[in-house]
Amino acid sequence: MKPLYQTPTGFTVMVANLVVWFTLAIIHKDANYALLGIMTNSVIAALHFLISKKA
């Protein structure tokens, strides 16, 4: 099993997610949006790992 960020679709989703959150951080001048972007990527990767983990 490849980590989510190593698949083409997963990498695109993670980069797009960061772009959206960092854009919100710049627009609102609030660094918490950037932190949320990093945190949501971590949560997405962890959920992908847990869901696709083979028993």
Protein Blocks (a to p, Z undefined) as FASTA:
>chain_A
ZZfklpmklmmmmmmmmmmmmmmmmmnopaklmmmmmmmmmmmmmmmmmmmpcZZ
